[in-house]
Amino acid sequence: MGHLGTVLVVEDDRELAGLVASFLEKNGFTVGVEHDGARAIERIPEESPDVVVLDIMLPGADGLQVCRSVRAAYTGAILMLTARDDDLDEVIGLEVGADDYMAKPVRPRVLLARLTALLRRLGPRSTEITGSGQRIVVGPMVLNTGTREVTVHDEAIVLTTAEFELLHFLAERAGTVVDRDTLYRELRGIEWDGVDRSIDLRVSRVRRRMGDAGNLIKSVRGMGYQLAVP
């Protein structure tokens, strides 16, 4: 089996962390394990794994603190583990920059599918990309698919992997309304249940990061979102 990518599992339950690491290694990942949140804050930017599997309840610093602390410097994906049916954990996790979430107890095959989907959407890491890539210009916003950089009014803005993928998806379809079913299927790899708000929260974060250009992203009642062409 080929090498699928690098994963750092941040989980204070040593038995669970070991089981998850062993399962992922058998399925082609290179895996590191960390049990302390404060040490994870140091390790994640230094090691720059492709994906971090991050539990919320940790000693030293909880998962939300870890996510908030590393997000500006770390360009990989973060999958947050939440308590079963804890909507508040999910909402806060997405607001501080998690790319996806998964409720405990961990189901190994589901975790593997989620990680594979995140890596597929992540594509080559920006530090490994050469060439200028495609430039998509919509009003004052310029999105470069090669460098995975976005500028607004010639000022660079920092986006998480999930935020970039959302903006890229809308930018490729600028002027067209994209329905929520499509957004959930393409960006999260799941069917929309009519209740989940993770895409709405992601849109809200992207708008906020874009400043006054955030109003380019229009909400179309009862349908979805559109990146408007000025």
Secondary structure as GFF3:
##gff-version 3
##sequence-region A 1 230
A	DSSP	beta_strand	5	10	.	.	.	ID=ss1
A	DSSP	alpha_helix	14	26	.	.	.	ID=ss2
A	DSSP	beta_strand	29	34	.	.	.	ID=ss3
A	DSSP	alpha_helix	37	47	.	.	.	ID=ss4
A	DSSP	beta_strand	51	55	.	.	.	ID=ss5
A	DSSP	alpha_helix	63	70	.	.	.	ID=ss6
A	DSSP	beta_strand	77	82	.	.	.	ID=ss7
A	DSSP	alpha_helix	87	95	.	.	.	ID=ss8
A	DSSP	beta_strand	100	103	.	.	.	ID=ss9
A	DSSP	alpha_helix	108	122	.	.	.	ID=ss10
A	DSSP	three_ten_helix	126	128	.	.	.	ID=ss11
A	DSSP	beta_strand	135	138	.	.	.	ID=ss12
A	DSSP	beta_strand	141	144	.	.	.	ID=ss13
A	DSSP	beta_strand	149	152	.	.	.	ID=ss14
A	DSSP	beta_strand	155	157	.	.	.	ID=ss15
A	DSSP	alpha_helix	161	172	.	.	.	ID=ss16
A	DSSP	beta_strand	178	179	.	.	.	ID=ss17
A	DSSP	alpha_helix	180	187	.	.	.	ID=ss18
A	DSSP	alpha_helix	198	210	.	.	.	ID=ss19
A	DSSP	three_ten_helix	211	216	.	.	.	ID=ss20
A	DSSP	beta_strand	217	220	.	.	.	ID=ss21
A	DSSP	beta_strand	224	227	.	.	.	ID=ss22
###
